[in-house]
Amino acid sequence: MANISKVLNDKVIPIIMKFVNTRAITAMKNGMLYPIPFIIVGAIFLILGQFPYKPIASYFTSVGLDSIL
């Protein structure tokens, strides 16, 4: 097991890191990384707005949260 780890650390990781550190890959990584919090928040509001479980959806309506969401 230690031999596999050594081979990975000595041979494979440097090749992968050369690829990952290129400008194009860094730009794609940053381009996908920054909008993720907005996507997660938007998904939460979409789930709450059209909640798939009827008893909870009717609770949201009775409390008045349906107009907010």
ChimeraX commands (.cxc) that place a marker at each C-alpha (Angstrom):
marker #1 position 0.00,0.00,0.00 radius 0.5
marker #1 position 2.83,2.39,0.80 radius 0.5
marker #1 position 4.35,1.60,-2.59 radius 0.5
marker #1 position 1.17,2.66,-4.41 radius 0.5
marker #1 position 1.08,5.88,-2.40 radius 0.5
marker #1 position 4.69,6.62,-3.24 radius 0.5
marker #1 position 4.14,6.01,-6.95 radius 0.5
marker #1 position 1.07,8.26,-6.94 radius 0.5
marker #1 position 2.87,11.04,-5.08 radius 0.5
marker #1 position 6.04,10.83,-7.17 radius 0.5
marker #1 position 4.69,10.15,-10.67 radius 0.5
marker #1 position 1.00,10.91,-11.05 radius 0.5
marker #1 position 0.40,13.95,-8.84 radius 0.5
marker #1 position 3.01,16.18,-10.55 radius 0.5
marker #1 position 1.45,15.49,-13.97 radius 0.5
marker #1 position -2.04,16.24,-12.68 radius 0.5
marker #1 position -0.86,19.42,-10.96 radius 0.5
marker #1 position 0.76,20.69,-14.18 radius 0.5
marker #1 position -2.60,20.25,-15.90 radius 0.5
marker #1 position -4.64,21.78,-13.06 radius 0.5
marker #1 position -2.42,24.86,-12.78 radius 0.5
marker #1 position -2.83,25.92,-16.41 radius 0.5
marker #1 position -4.60,29.23,-17.03 radius 0.5
marker #1 position -7.57,27.69,-18.80 radius 0.5
marker #1 position -8.31,25.15,-16.09 radius 0.5
marker #1 position -7.86,27.75,-13.35 radius 0.5
marker #1 position -10.31,30.08,-15.13 radius 0.5
marker #1 position -12.86,27.28,-15.51 radius 0.5
marker #1 position -12.44,26.29,-11.86 radius 0.5
marker #1 position -12.94,29.87,-10.65 radius 0.5
marker #1 position -15.83,30.37,-13.04 radius 0.5
marker #1 position -17.64,27.40,-11.55 radius 0.5
marker #1 position -16.64,28.09,-7.95 radius 0.5
marker #1 position -17.98,31.62,-7.50 radius 0.5
marker #1 position -21.64,31.12,-8.58 radius 0.5
marker #1 position -22.15,27.96,-6.48 radius 0.5
marker #1 position -23.46,29.80,-3.35 radius 0.5
marker #1 position -26.02,31.66,-5.47 radius 0.5
marker #1 position -27.11,28.42,-7.14 radius 0.5
marker #1 position -27.57,26.72,-3.75 radius 0.5
marker #1 position -29.59,29.62,-2.32 radius 0.5
marker #1 position -31.74,29.76,-5.46 radius 0.5
marker #1 position -32.35,26.02,-5.29 radius 0.5
marker #1 position -33.45,26.28,-1.66 radius 0.5
marker #1 position -35.96,29.02,-2.52 radius 0.5
marker #1 position -37.26,27.00,-5.47 radius 0.5
marker #1 position -37.79,23.97,-3.25 radius 0.5
marker #1 position -39.54,26.06,-0.60 radius 0.5
marker #1 position -41.70,27.82,-3.19 radius 0.5
marker #1 position -42.95,24.58,-4.74 radius 0.5
marker #1 position -42.56,22.23,-1.80 radius 0.5
marker #1 position -43.14,18.63,-2.94 radius 0.5
marker #1 position -44.79,17.42,0.31 radius 0.5
marker #1 position -48.45,18.51,0.49 radius 0.5
marker #1 position -48.86,18.84,4.30 radius 0.5
marker #1 position -45.88,21.16,4.55 radius 0.5
marker #1 position -47.00,23.10,1.47 radius 0.5
marker #1 position -50.43,23.61,3.03 radius 0.5
marker #1 position -48.73,24.70,6.28 radius 0.5
marker #1 position -46.74,27.32,4.34 radius 0.5
marker #1 position -50.01,28.55,2.83 radius 0.5
marker #1 position -51.81,28.70,6.19 radius 0.5
marker #1 position -48.96,30.62,7.82 radius 0.5
marker #1 position -48.71,33.04,4.89 radius 0.5
marker #1 position -45.29,32.07,3.62 radius 0.5
marker #1 position -46.56,31.25,0.13 radius 0.5
marker #1 position -46.83,34.95,-0.74 radius 0.5
marker #1 position -43.26,35.56,0.42 radius 0.5
marker #1 position -41.74,32.61,-1.40 radius 0.5
marker link #1:1,2 radius 0.2
marker link #1:2,3 radius 0.2
marker link #1:3,4 radius 0.2
marker link #1:4,5 radius 0.2
marker link #1:5,6 radius 0.2
marker link #1:6,7 radius 0.2
marker link #1:7,8 radius 0.2
marker link #1:8,9 radius 0.2
marker link #1:9,10 radius 0.2
marker link #1:10,11 radius 0.2
marker link #1:11,12 radius 0.2
marker link #1:12,13 radius 0.2
marker link #1:13,14 radius 0.2
marker link #1:14,15 radius 0.2
marker link #1:15,16 radius 0.2
marker link #1:16,17 radius 0.2
marker link #1:17,18 radius 0.2
marker link #1:18,19 radius 0.2
marker link #1:19,20 radius 0.2
marker link #1:20,21 radius 0.2
marker link #1:21,22 radius 0.2
marker link #1:22,23 radius 0.2
marker link #1:23,24 radius 0.2
marker link #1:24,25 radius 0.2
marker link #1:25,26 radius 0.2
marker link #1:26,27 radius 0.2
marker link #1:27,28 radius 0.2
marker link #1:28,29 radius 0.2
marker link #1:29,30 radius 0.2
marker link #1:30,31 radius 0.2
marker link #1:31,32 radius 0.2
marker link #1:32,33 radius 0.2
marker link #1:33,34 radius 0.2
marker link #1:34,35 radius 0.2
marker link #1:35,36 radius 0.2
marker link #1:36,37 radius 0.2
marker link #1:37,38 radius 0.2
marker link #1:38,39 radius 0.2
marker link #1:39,40 radius 0.2
marker link #1:40,41 radius 0.2
marker link #1:41,42 radius 0.2
marker link #1:42,43 radius 0.2
marker link #1:43,44 radius 0.2
marker link #1:44,45 radius 0.2
marker link #1:45,46 radius 0.2
marker link #1:46,47 radius 0.2
marker link #1:47,48 radius 0.2
marker link #1:48,49 radius 0.2
marker link #1:49,50 radius 0.2
marker link #1:50,51 radius 0.2
marker link #1:51,52 radius 0.2
marker link #1:52,53 radius 0.2
marker link #1:53,54 radius 0.2
marker link #1:54,55 radius 0.2
marker link #1:55,56 radius 0.2
marker link #1:56,57 radius 0.2
marker link #1:57,58 radius 0.2
marker link #1:58,59 radius 0.2
marker link #1:59,60 radius 0.2
marker link #1:60,61 radius 0.2
marker link #1:61,62 radius 0.2
marker link #1:62,63 radius 0.2
marker link #1:63,64 radius 0.2
marker link #1:64,65 radius 0.2
marker link #1:65,66 radius 0.2
marker link #1:66,67 radius 0.2
marker link #1:67,68 radius 0.2
marker link #1:68,69 radius 0.2
view
